[in-house]
Amino acid sequence: QQPTESSIAMPEGRKDIWVEPEAAEEIIALESEDSRYLFTSYGGGLKRVELKNYPKVVGRVRDDNPDKGDLAALNALARIPALTLLGGSALADGGAFRLENLGDRAQADRVLTNGLRVTKEFRANTNFTLNVKVSLENTSTQAVRIPLQELVIGTATPINAKEEARFLGVQWFNGDKSRFIG
């Protein structure tokens, strides 16, 4: 089940959640020992993460199951790619990012029509982790007003139709106590 615009919490009055570019989507992969990260030119973000050592279906699998042999994946059904930077028209003009695989890292960058360059650098690490650096640079001679930004972290989706609500969210530890965000 894919999230809808109304299911994503947005600040009061905000309607510019994200617009998918009209250009053809490009995808590149970055691999670690245990994961395959697939980045998209749509938002310059993470389309999905495949866990190399974990099958999509566990237990008895019938030979006619179409998911037989597929890998477990994260963010696979999300409408907005993870690590997409949201911030209204100042950060989105409907264009696609340029993707580049640099061997030990991947990069997504885009110069917006207002002269603002958004660059994202991704490095695969150990233990299913990904190091990400997001940079904003004004390449024009004019000042560019940048609104409040949001970085999409990912999407929680049910594993199956009987998934318990307590598993649909994220637990965040702020250094003092744990907090659940549904």
Disulfide bonds with the S-S distance in Angstrom:
none
